[in-house]
Amino acid sequence: MDLSHTLVHHTTSNVDACLADCATTHTILCDKKYFSNISMGKSNVNTISGPVDLIQGSGRATIILPRETKIHINDALYYAKSKRNLLSFKDIRQNGYHIETMNDDSNEYLLITSIIYGGKHILEKLPSYSCELYQTIIKPIESYAVMNQKFYDLKNFMIWHERLGHPRLSMMRRIINNSLWHPLKNQKILMPNDYNCVACSQGKLIIKPSFIKVEYESPAFLESIQGDICGPIHPPSGPFRYFMVLIYASTCWSHVCLLSTRNIAFARLLAQIIQLKAQFLDHSIKKICLDNAGEFSSQTFLDYCMSVGINVEYLVAHTHTQNGLAESIIKHLQLIARPLLLRTKLSLSAWGHAILHAATLILIRPTTNHDCSPLQLALGSQLNVSHFRIFGCVVYVPIAPPQSSKLGPQRRLGIYVGFNSPSIIRYLEPVTSDVFTARFTDCHFDENVFPPLGGDKSKEW
């Protein structure tokens, strides 16, 4: 029997029918538009009558269900002559979703659910057909459809590439799509071969590991925290030689702070825990995973955690894979901070400012397991990026009334190194390297000029 007559008809040509099948071991797609990469080559598929030479290729694919739920498939099969697409239950579960059935007015439905902040949410509701098959519609991810198009305003593209911390092409597209305000949101994208970023070439060296499937973990918000320290780093950034990261497993929200010595790590960690408990009253911290270093082994710290119901887990010595999230965020920070510094005329001793700015940029980058950024997952709102500027560029900030004169300059030159909020920026005084803050609306930026530290103090505007 031809099932196509029973499926809902849609006028949109980019939408296709799909059957969710518990019996198929692989998802089978009949159009290349769903694949982000595909390797062509014939192979066999096992059927009830034996192996059949049908498959024309395989690769990584992404499909979007009717309620905008994305299913990422690492090993989807391609068969152009198939009359319908087949979605495997296995691929749904590997995305961290759960599957269950329900009856509603004598009609059976397949529910795709997810546990979010401790509660079960129904993401998709697929009506049944027969023989344990469930029907739905799918569409490709939008970025795959525009991947071969070009962005023609190279200058504007490069400005935002630098403002956002030199992200790769796919990440830049995801940041743009998840931003509340962005001039490139409806523009075509630029391909890697069409532009050259020297800072990215010099600052990024990614050795790709072998593909390993890991179990998807999605604990409740703040339930599980991992922490680690990076350093000592030479040369020091002022008094700082280390930085500490804390990352929350559910949303990948991270907190970064600079340390002069490892001895103050306990105090900074304790302060962050207290701040989180005050900021998120409805969520409790249940577990903190730390390495076995002495700075985290304080009996005072253990007593405090025990008193508030926090379980502290220490890693096996020299087993970094147990603290994988914290190790990953440290590498991610370094990948962003290096191009930031190399693009400017700042010395390596300014790495502390680059790390803090990179920590801010990470919060707006969608993660592997989520389509939105850690900032959106934690706060539930999109970020307005209109206040973003290129790290290390010139900023002219107002001179305070005690130092200004009636007929003299009203602004002085500074070096932009990030922001505390959309309305407050941080900048360096070029001669002394001291850090100050200023209101964003009172400042003027020149993103084509990158002054060095120790510059001419007379350059005022």
N, C-alpha and C positions, 0 to 999 in steps of 0.2 A: 504494500500500500504506500502511495506517495504521501509523505507527511507534509509536503509544502503547502497543500490546500488548507491544512488546519492551522497554519501559523498566521499570526497577525500580519497584515499587509501594511507596509510603510512606504510613503512617497519618497523618503530620503534615499538616494541611491547609495549613500555611504553606509547604510545599515543592512546587515545580513541576518538571516535566520540561523539559530544555533540550537542544538540539543545537548543538554547535560546528561551524561551517561555514566552510571556507576561501573559499567563493565569494561569500558575502554581504558587502557593503561596510559595512553598518550592523547593529548589534544590534537585534533586534525583540523587544519584550516585550508580553505580552498582559494585564498587570495593572498598575494604577497604583501598587500598593504598593511597587514597586521604585524609583519616581521620588522624588527629593528636591524637584524642581520640574519642572513640565510645562506646555508651551504647547499648548493644543488648537487644532487646525486641520487641515483635510484637505490632503493632498499626494500626489504620485505616487511610486510605487516602480517601478523598471525590472525587468522580468522577461524571460525568454527570448522571450516573445511580444510584448514592447513595454511601454510604461508603463501602469500600472494604478492607479486611484484607490482605494487601500486605507488608507493611513496616516491615523490620526485625531489624532495629536499627536506631539510630540518634546520632549526635555528631558534633564536630567542624572539619571543613575540609578546605583545601586550594587547589585550582586548578590554573594551569598556562595556559594562552591562547597562541595562536601562536606567538604573538609579546612579549612574556615574561611578560604580565600583570598578576599580581597575584590577585585572588579573594578569600578573606577570608570569610568563611561562618560559622556563629555561630551555626546554627541549620540545618545541612544538613541531609537528610533522606537516608537510605541505603536499597537498594532492589537488591539483587544479580541476580535475574532472568530478570531484565529489559534489553531490547535489546539495549538501548541507554541511555546516561545521559541527564538529563534535567537541564538547568540553568535558575533560576528565575530572572526576571528583578529586583525584589525587592532586591535580594542579590547583584546585580551589583550596584544599587544606594546606598546601605548601606556601600559600600566601598568608597563612595565619588565620584564616577564616574557619568557621565551624558550619557543619551541615546538619540539618534536621528536617523532618517532614511534619506537616500539620494538616488537619482537615477543617475546612470552612464551608459550611452549607453543602456537605456531601462532596465537595471538591478537594482534591489533594494538591498540596503545594510543597515545593522544596524551598526551604528558608536558608539563606546564607547569612550567618550572623557573625558578630565580632564582640569581644569583651573590651569595653572602653571604660576606664576608670572604675572597674569593678562591676559594671552593669552590662547586661546583654542587650545589644542593639541589632535589629533586623535591617540588613543592608539591601537584600534582594529577595523577592518573592516570585518564584518561578512556577507557573501552572503545570500540572502533569499532562502527559499525553496518553501513553500506555506502556506497558512492559518496562516500568521503572525508568522511563524517559521523561525529561522535563524540558519544556520549550521556552526559549527566550530570544532576544535579539542582541546583536553585538555590533560595535563600531570600532574603528581603529583609533589609536591615540593621535591627537591633532599634530603633534610635532613631527611624526613620521611622514605625514602628508606634505609638509613644507620643508623636509630635510634637504631637498635638492634645489631649493630656491636661494636667492642671494639677497643680502641686505646691501643697499647701494650707498647709504650715507656712512662711509668708512670712518670719518672723523668722529661722528656722534657715537657710533658703535664702540670705537676704541676708548672713548671717554668713559662710557659705562662699564666696559670691560675692566678698566682700572679702578673705577669707583667701587665696584662690587668685589674687588680683591682677586682679579685675574682668574675667574672660574672658567672651566672648560665649556664648550659650546652647549652641550645638553643641560648642564647645570645652570648656565646663564639663561637659557630659555625657560627653565622651570622657575627661577627666581622672578623673571619678568612676568610670567603668567600668574604668580602668586602675590604680586605687589599691588597695593591699592592704587598707586599712581605711578605710571611709567611711560615715558614718551615712545618707547620701542615696543609697547605691548601689541600693537596691531601691525608692526612692521615685519618684513621678511628677514630671515636670519642670514648671517654671514658664515660661509663654510671655512674650515680651518686653513685650507690652501689659499684662501683669498686675503689673508692678513698675516702679519708677522709680529709677534710680541717677543721682543728680546728678553724681557724680564722673565717671561714664562719659560723660554728656552733655557735660560741660565739657572733659574731657581727651582725648576721642577724636574725630578728624576723619579719616576714611578716604576718600580720593578713589580710587574704583575705576578701574583702567586698563582699556583695551580688552582683550578676551580674546586672548591670543597663545599658541599652542601651542609649548611648548619641549620639547626632547628630554630624556628622562629620563636622569639620570646617577646611577650608584650605584657609585662606586669603593670599594675595600676600606677598612676602618676605618683612619683616620689617614693614608691614602695622600695625600689632597689637603686642604690647609688654606688658608683665605682669612683675611686680616687687614685691619683698617682702624681709624682713629682718628676719634673724634667730638669736636669742640671747635674753638676755646675756648667754654666755656659760662659765661654770666654770670647771676647772681653765682657766684663760685667756691664750692665745697663744702669749706670749710676750706682746705687748701693745694692742692686739686685743681681743675683747670680742663678736663681732658680725661678720656675713658675709651677704652680700647682693647679691641677684640673680636677673638677668634679663633674660627672656626667650621670644623668638620670636615664635608666635603661628604657623606660616606656616612650619618652618623647625625644630623647637625645638632647634635651636642654642641658647646656653646660655652663659652668662657672669657672672663671680663670682669675687667678691672682698672682702677683709677683712676690717673691720671697728673697730676703737678703741672706738668710741662713735656713737650714732645715729645721732648726729648733723652734721657729715660730709657726711651723705648719699646723701644729695642734691647735694653737689659738685661732688661726684663720679658719680651720675646719670647724671648730666649735662655734665661731661667730656665724658662719654660713648656715649651720644647722639651725641655730636659734632664729636667724632671719627667715629661713624657709618655713619654720613652724609658725612664725607670726604672719607671714604673707599668705600662706595657703592653709587656712584653718581646717578645711574639710578633708585634707589629705595628710596622712601620717607616714613618717619614714620608718620602715620596718627592718631594712638591712643595709649595711655599709660594707663594701668590699674594698680592702686596702692591702698594700704590700706589707711585707714583714719588717719594714724599716723601723728603727728605734723611735723616730719622731712620732709614729702612730701607736706606739705601745705604752703610752702613759696610763698608769693605773687610774689617775683622775679622769681621763677621758673614758675609760671603760666603765667606771662607776657612774658617770653621767649618762652614758648611753643605756646602761642597764636600768637606771632610774626612770627613763622616759620610754622604755620598751623598744630600744633599737638593738638589733643583733649585729655585732661587729665580726666580720669574717676576715681572717688573714690568709694570704696566699702561701702556697708552698714556695720556698726560696728558689729564685731563678726560674720560676715557671710563669713567664709573662703572658702566656695564652689564657690564663685564668682571669686576667684583668684586661681582656681584649678591647672593651669599649674605651677605657681610659687610654690605653696604648694607641688606639686608632685616632682618638681626638688629638693627642699630642702630635702625631704625624700629620694630621690634617692642618693643625695650626701652623706647623712648620712649612707645609706646602703653600699656605697662603702668605705667611709672613715674609718668606724669602723673596718672592717677586715684588712685594710691596716695598721692601728695602732697596732692592736692586734698581727699581724704577726711579728712586729718588737720589739725591746727593748726600743723604745722611750716612753716617758711619755705622759700622756693625754694632757699636755700643748703643744704638737706638733700637735694638731688637725688642726691648721691653714694650715700647709704644706700638711696634708692629704686631706683637703677640696679642696685646689687649684689643687692638683694632680688628685683628683676625678673629678673635673670640666673638666680637660683635657681629661680624659678617657671617660666621658659621650659623648663628641663630636664625638667619633669614634664608638659609639654604635648605630646600626640601631633602629629606633623608631617603635612604634606600627603601625602607619599609613603609614610608608615608608619602603621600602626594603633596603635603604641605610642610611648612618649616616648623622647627621646634617652637618658635615664637607663636605661631598660630595654634599649635597643639596645646601649649600651656596657657595662653591668654585668650584664645578664641577670636583673634582679630588679625586682619591683614596689616602689614607694615607699609607705611607711606615712605617711599625712598626719595622723595623730592629734596631732602636735606643731605643726601650723600654727596661727598666730594672726594677727589683723588687724594690718597694718603701722601703726605710730604709736600703738597703744593703750597704756594704762597697764599696767605690769608692776611688781609688788612683789618686789624681789630681796633676798636676805639681806644683812645688814650684817656685814662681816668682824669677827671677834672683837676685834681691836685697837680698833675704833671703836664697838663695841656695849657696853652696860652690862647688869648683871644684871636691872634692873627697867625699862630703857628699851626703846624700839622695837627689834624684831628684824629688821624689813624696812624698806627705803626705796623711794621711788617712782622709777621709771625709765620710759623710752619705748622700747617694743619696735621694733626695726628689722631683724629677721631672725634667722637662725640659721646657725651654722657646721656643725652636725650635728644629728641628732634629739635629742641630749642636751645641746647647748650653744647658748644663745641670745646674741644681741647686743642691747645696749640703750644708750641715751644717758642721761647724767646731765643732767637738765633745766637746771641752772644753768650748768655749764661746757661743755656739749655734747660732753664726752669720751665715747668709746666704751669699753664694758666688756663682759665676758662673764659668764655665770652658768649654773648647771645648771638645765635645764628643770624637773626634778622639784622643785626648791627654790623655784620662782617661782609667784606667783599673778597671774592676768591679769584685767583688767576691760576687755572689748572694747566697752563702751559709752562709755568716757571716752577723750578724745584730748587730752592736755595739750600746751601750747606749750613751746618752749624758753625758758629764762630764768624758769621758774616758781618758786613758793614752795618753798624747800628744806625747810621745816618740815613739809611734807606727807609724813609717814612713817607706817608702819603696823606 
